[in-house]
Amino acid sequence: MRVIFSHGHLSSPDSTKIQRLAPLARQRGFAVEAIDYRDQRDDPLGRIKRLSDRLAELDEVPVLVGSSLGGIVSVAAAERHPVAGLFLLAPALYLEDRLPEMTVRETYQPQAQHIAVVHGWHDDIIPWQHSLRFANSSSAALHLVDAGHQLGECLPTIAVLFEDFLAGYPSLPASEADSTPGSA
């Protein structure tokens, strides 16, 4: 099984969150990769297409991990392609009105077997209430933590939540996790 990370707007595949969580996935035997969107910082639709194209290439259903803009990218891709799970960190949901000629959606319908959302109470960029709304409509587990948008102050807590999330999937010996080009 594979875990695919999608970073936030001004972040990169080398983000602190990805660097902290990717080894946990590898230890459980997951192949790990992080999509690089730095050339598409202000193009969410291009990011969604890039991730959707990657999912179409796979012969397995992966777990998607998305932070902020990477969260909405992961959700949108999961509406197009079934995924084993979504682990979202302060996802940029219900903010489509910030894009030209778009309106805020009423709901999202990702094809995911398991969804968890982590959001900071003190997020000044994306209101935590957006994650509550999404969790309510998608039956996702919601974890509100004492942090701002970056969530850096609670990375140890996020790591535990991520390990618990991954525990719901079959684990392979770490030696069987492949080293994908562009892997985190």
N, C-alpha and C positions, 0 to 999 in steps of 0.2 A: 504494500500500500504506500501511497505517496502523500506528502504534505506540501502544499504550494502556498507560499507567503506572498502577499501583496502589500507593499509599503504605502505610507501616506504621501500626501501632496509634496511636501518639501523634504522627504526622507529618501532612503535608498535601500537596496538589498542588504546593505551593511548596517542597517539600523540597530540600535541597542536592543530593541524588542526581538528582532529576528535573531540576532546573535545570542540572545539568552534562551529563546525557545527552540531554535533549530537543533541544538545538541540533544535536547530532551526527546525530540521526535526520533532522531537517529539512534539514541540509546534503546528505543523501543522497536527498532528495526525498520522504521519508515524511511523511504527515499525522501530527500528534501530538496526543494528548489525555491528560489526567490525570483520572481519576475522583476525585471528592471524597467521601470516606467519613467526614469528621469528625463527622457526625451519627450515625455507626454505629461509634464507637470500639470498643465492647464487643460487637458483634454480627457475628461472622464470617459467619453464615448470611445475614444481610441484605446484607453486602458481596458475597457470592458471587452472590446474586440480582441485585443492581444491575449487576454486571459481566456476568452472563449475559444479562440483559435488553438491555444495550447491544450485546452480540455478536449477539443475535438480530435487531437492527435493521440490521445491516451487510449489504452485498451483497459483502463481501470477507472473506478470512481475515486477521486482523491478527497482528502480533507483540505479545505481552504481556510487559510488564516489571513484576515485582513484588518489593517489598522487605519482608522479614519477614512480617507478617500479610498484606501485599499479595502475597507469594509464594504462600502457600497458597490465597489467593483466586484468583489467576491459574491455579494448577494445577487447582483444583476447577472453575472456569469452563471450562477447556480439556478437562475430562472430559465436559462437556455440549455443547460446541461446538468443532469443529475450528479450530485456529489454525496460522498459519505457523510460529510459534516461541515459545519461552518463554525469557526471560532473567531468572533469579532471583537475588536478592541476599539471602543469609542467610534463606532461606525458613523459615517456621514449620511445618515438616513433622513428622509423627509426634508431635504435641502435643495431639491431640483430647481426651485425658483431662483436660485443664484446663478443658473445657467441661462444663456439667451434662448428665448422661445420655448422654455420648459415650464411646467407647473408641478407642484408637489403632488406626489402620488398618494392615493388613499391607503394602499397596502402593497406589500411585496409577497411574492409566492415562490421562494426558492425551493428547488427540488433537493432537499437535504434531509437525511435521516436523523440528524442530531445537530442541534444548534445551541451555542452558548454565547452570551454577550457579556463583556466586561466594560463598565463605563465609570468614569469618575464623577463623584458628587459635585466637584468644583470645576468641571469642564466649562470654560468660558468661550469655547468655539462651537461645540455641538451640545445642545442641551441633553442632559441625561434622560429627560422625559421622552425623547425620540426613541431611545433604546427601550424604554419601558413600553412604549406603544408597539414597537416591533415585536418585543418578546411576548406581549399579550396576544398579538394577532398570529404569531407563528409558534406558539407554545415553546418558546426558547427558555433556557435557563438564563436568568439575569443576575449578574453580580455587580452591585454598586460598591465602589471602593473609595476610600478617602484620598482622592487624587484629583489632579487637573487633567487637561486633555492629553498631555504627553504620557501620563500614567507611570512615569519613571520611578516615582517614590514607592510604587507598590509592585515592582517587577517580581520580587520574591513571591508575593501572593498570586500574581498572574501565572508564574511558573507552576505553582501547586495546582491551580485551576486547570491549566493546560495539561499537566500530567494526568489529572483526574479525567479530563475530557478524552485524552488518548487511550486511557485504560479501557474504554468501551469498545476498542477495536482490537482485532487479533494482533499480537505482537510477533515479530520475527527476530531471529538472532541479528544483532547489529551488523554482523559481517555480510548479511544478505541485502542490506540497504545499499542501493547503488549510488554511485557518485555521479550525479547528473551535471552536464555542463551548465554553468550558471548557478550551481547549487550554493546554498548558503553555508 
